[in-house]
Amino acid sequence: MTLFGFLNHFPWLVYLSAALQVIFLVHAVVTRRNLSWILILLVGSYLGVLAYLVLEVLPDLRGGGRRAGAALQTGLEAIKPLETRIREAQARLDESDTLAHRADLAALQARAGRLEEAQSTLTPLLSGIYADDPVVLLTSAELELTRGNPAAAEALLNRVDLRTSAATRTRTLTLLAQAQEAQGKTAEADATYREAMTAATTEEPRARYASFLLKHGRQAEAAALLDQLARTERRATPLYRRQEREWFQMAAGLRRALK
């Protein structure tokens, strides 16, 4: 029996292959795998799926199963239209008015460009029992920055308790430096970027500070910082490189701009 004859006899195998390809393609896009995997998954059928599973998914499961599972779940969720996700988030909020539900809805509304709605979703939290919750303050500050209100963002960020967690500290200081920079507070922004880089949980502060240095004509300092980022990327685990890919890519673009 030929291959095509076999597949005609068992058509469900074709559907299974297509389903697996779609799932792993979504995973590859969301976790920012190498573009070659997109081609392999598109044309490789079961062989492509098997190679991706063995070389990409299983190592993640061994090194961090929860992270890999969350990435896959995020990928599956991401294929829904944004407006559908907003409606579902609104329904969850209507059913149970919690901090998490409000923050999720506000984030989706902001992504859809509905900034006023997003701010309205968060506003009740700013004067309630969650008024000083870092999630609320950070989300609201990001919205104010997006709307071009860096002074309002700075006021919110100054209320965040930096002792909450290292991640909260890193994110807060990075946003605060951006807000100060947008207001022309160059010296303050410089100091805040440096503080954000100390014990940072992500490469974002270093990448953004390098961009800041370039904008202010400090090419030598920027080059040294970008070299550090390049060394970090080379020594990093595959999982960390994927996690920080946005900032490593930003650094690569800045290095090209220096040449």
N, C-alpha and C positions, 0 to 999 in steps of 0.2 A: 504494500500500500504506500502511495506517495505521501509526502508531508501534507499537501493540500487535501488529499483524500482523507487523511487521518483527521485533519482539522474540520473538514466537512462532516465527518462522522461524529466528532465531539466538539460542536460549536461553542460549548460553554468554556472551553479552554481559551478561546479567543477573547471572550468577554472577561474572563479572569485576568488574563494578561493585560488587557486594557485598563482594568480597574487598578491593578497593582502599579502599572506605569503612572497612572494619574496620581495615586497616593504618594509615590516616591518622588514624582516630579514636584508636587507641592512641597514636600519635605525639603527637597534640594533647593528650591527657590527661597523658602522661608529661612532656612539655615545657611543660605548663601554659599552653597558648594561651588566648586569649580565649574565653569560653563561647559566643560567637556562632558560632565555628567548629564547635562540636559540632553545633549545629542545622543549619548549612549542609551539613556532611558527611552528616548523617542524611537530609536530604531532597533534597540537590542532585544525587545520582547523579554522572554523569561531570562535569557542570558544577561541582559542589561540589569534587570531587577535583581537577579542573584548576585551579580558583581557589586551592585550598590549596597545590597544588604550586608554582604560579607565585609566589604572594605570601608563602608561609611557608617552604617547604622549600628552594627554589632559592636564596633569599638566604642561608640558613644554609650551604648547600653552597659558595657563593662565599666566605663569610666564615669558614667553619670546617667543612670537610667531615667531618673525623674526629668532631667533636662531634655533628654532625647524625646521622651514621651510628650513633654510639654510642647516641644517644638513641632512634633507631628500633629498634636491636637490644635495648635495655633494655625498650622498650615491648612488643616481641614476646615477650620472655622473661617480662614481667610478667603476661601473660595465663595463664600456667601456674599451677595451684594451688600454694600455698606449700608444702604437704607434698610435692608432686611435685618441686619445686625443691630441697627439703631432701634428698630421697632421691638425686637426681642429684648434689648437692654431696657427699653422703656417699660415693657411688660413686666420684667423682673423687678424693676424699681416700684411699679404700681403695686405689685404683690407684696414686696418687702422693702421698705425704705431703709436701706443700710448704707454705711459709708462706702463699701465696696461697690454696690450697685450704682450709686451716684457717681463715683469716680469713673467707673467703666463707661457709663452713658456719656459723661462729659468728655471723656477721651475720644469716643467715637464721633460725637458731635463736632468736636474740634477738627478731627481728621476730615470730616465732610465739609469743613469751612463754615460751619454754623457756630461761629465763635460766641455770639451773644447768647444763643441757647445753651451752649456749654457753660458759660459763666452763670447763667440763671440756674442751671442745674446744681452748680456748686454753691451758690450764694447762701442757701439756707444753712449749709454746714459752717460757713464762716462766722456765724453768730450763735451757733448751737454748742452742744457738748463736744463737737469735733473741731471747734474753731482753731485749736492749736495743733491739730493732727498734721504730721508732716505730709501725708498723702494729699490732704486737702490744700495745704499751703503751697506745696510744690506744683500741683496740677493747676491751681489758680494762677500762680506766678508764671508758669509756662504760657498760659492763655494770655496774660497781660503782655508778655514779651511778643507773642505772635500778633497781638492787636496794636503793637507799637507804643505800649505804655511802660517803658522800662522803670520809671520812678515808682509806679504802683507795684511792679514786680519786686523791686528792691525792698519796698516796705513789707511785703509778704514774706520774703525770704529772710529778712532780719528777725522774723518771729519763729523761725524753725529752730527747734532744739537740736543742735549738732551732735549731742551725745546719744541720740536715739540709736544710730547705727553708723558704721563706717560708710555704707552705701548712701545713706541719707546725707551724711556730711559731704561726701564727694559730689553728689548731685546738687545739693544746695549751694555749695561754694562755686561750682562751675556756672550755674545759672546766675548767681549773684555777680560774678565777674562779667558775664555777658551783659547784665543789666547796667552795671557801672560803665562798661565800655560804650554802650549805646547812648549813655548820657554824657559822654566826653570826660568821664572821670578816669583818665588814663592811669595815673599813679595808683589809685585805689584798685582799679581792675588788675593792674600788674601784680600787686601784692596778693590779691584774692586768688588769682590764677596760681601763683606760687604756693599758696596755702592749700588750694584744692589738690595740687599734685602730691602733697605730702600724705602718704598712706592712702592713696587713691585706690578705689576698687575697680576702676576702669581706665582705659587709655584716653578717654575723652578730654580730661583737663590738659594733658600734654599736647594733644593734637590741636585743640583750640588755642592754647597758649602760643604754640608755634605760629599759627595763623595770625594771632595778635601781634607777635614780634615782627612778622613780615610786613604787616600793615603799617607799622611804625618805623620801618627802615632798619631794623635790627637783624640784618641778614645773618651775621656770624652766630649770634645767639640762637636764632631759629635753626640754622644748619646743624649746630651741635645737638639741639634737642631732637631734631628729626633723625639724626644718626642714632641717638639713643633708642628712639622708637623702632628704627629698622633692626637694631640688634635685639630688642625685645621680641619683635616679630619672628626673627630667625630662630630664637631659642625657645619660643613658646610651643606648647603642645598644640596639636591640631584643633582640639576643642576650644582652647583659648583664642587661637587665631580666628576661628569662625565666630566666636562670641564678640570679639573686638574688631571684626573685619571692617566695619564702617569707619573706625578711627584709623586703622592701618591704611585703608584706602585713601582717606583724607590726607594722611601724612605723605603717602606716595605722590599724591597730586601736588602737594606743597613742595616736595623735593624737586619735582619736574619744573615747577615755577622758578626755583632758585637757579636752574641751569641756564 
